[in-house]
Amino acid sequence: MIKIFYLIFFLVWGCGLATTRPKQEMSDSQAAFLAAKESKAEVHAPQLYRKAELLYLKAKSAYRRKYFNKAKEYAEQSQKYSEQAEFAAEKKVAQGEE
């Protein structure tokens, strides 16, 4: 009985170590979000910016709680929306729609 307990314990403990921290994804997401903020995307592309901000905050929260798979997913989505918001803001500024 004790051998089975130890076997289950080490299997569960080992699975937790197999998940890696999404450091690069979080860093990329932060850089993209800051670039969108710098391009005034909150003014020129507010819907995309808000979506990116929400996902970025969710990624940070999941990372703090050690839900690394969710954090990676949210960070990647946040990066995508941040880049879209930045592009839309830059496009509006270039077209003179300030």
C-alpha positions in Angstrom: 0.0 0.0 0.0 2.8 2.4 0.9 4.6 1.6 -2.3 1.6 2.5 -4.4 1.3 5.8 -2.5 5.0 6.7 -3.2 4.6 5.7 -6.8 1.5 8.0 -7.2 3.2 10.8 -5.3 6.3 10.7 -7.5 4.3 10.5 -10.7 2.2 13.6 -9.8 5.3 15.5 -8.5 7.2 14.7 -11.7 4.4 15.9 -13.9 4.6 19.3 -12.2 8.2 19.6 -13.0 7.7 18.9 -16.7 5.8 22.2 -17.3 8.2 25.0 -18.2 7.7 28.6 -17.4 6.7 30.7 -20.4 9.3 33.4 -19.8 9.8 34.2 -23.4 6.1 34.4 -24.2 5.5 36.7 -21.3 8.4 38.9 -22.3 7.2 39.1 -25.9 3.7 39.8 -24.8 4.8 42.6 -22.5 7.0 44.2 -25.3 4.1 44.1 -27.8 1.7 45.5 -25.3 4.0 48.4 -24.4 4.6 49.1 -28.1 0.8 49.3 -28.6 0.5 51.6 -25.6 3.3 53.8 -27.0 1.6 54.1 -30.4 -1.5 55.4 -28.6 -3.5 52.3 -29.5 -5.9 53.0 -26.6 -7.1 56.1 -28.6 -6.8 54.8 -32.2 -7.8 51.2 -31.8 -9.5 50.9 -28.4 -11.3 47.6 -28.9 -8.1 45.7 -29.9 -6.1 47.5 -27.2 -8.6 46.5 -24.4 -8.7 42.9 -25.6 -4.8 42.9 -25.5 -4.8 44.5 -22.1 -7.3 42.0 -20.7 -5.4 39.0 -22.0 -2.1 40.4 -20.8 -3.5 40.8 -17.3 -4.9 37.3 -17.4 -1.5 36.0 -18.5 0.2 37.7 -15.6 -2.3 36.4 -13.2 -2.1 32.8 -14.5 1.7 33.0 -14.3 1.6 34.2 -10.7 -0.7 31.3 -9.9 1.7 28.9 -11.7 -0.8 28.0 -14.4 1.9 28.1 -17.0 0.0 26.5 -19.8 -2.8 29.1 -19.5 -0.3 31.9 -19.0 1.4 30.9 -22.3 -1.9 30.8 -24.1 -3.0 34.2 -22.8 0.4 35.8 -23.5 0.4 34.6 -27.1 -3.1 35.9 -27.7 -2.2 39.2 -26.0 0.8 39.6 -28.2 -1.4 39.0 -31.3 -4.0 41.6 -30.3 -1.3 44.1 -29.2 0.4 43.8 -32.5 -2.9 44.3 -34.3 -3.8 47.3 -32.2 -0.4 48.9 -32.8 -0.7 48.3 -36.5 -4.2 49.8 -36.6 -3.0 52.8 -34.6 0.0 53.4 -36.8 -2.2 53.1 -39.9 -4.7 55.7 -38.6 -1.9 58.1 -37.7 -0.3 57.7 -41.1 -3.6 58.3 -42.8 -4.0 61.5 -40.8 -7.1 60.3 -38.8 -5.8 61.6 -35.5 
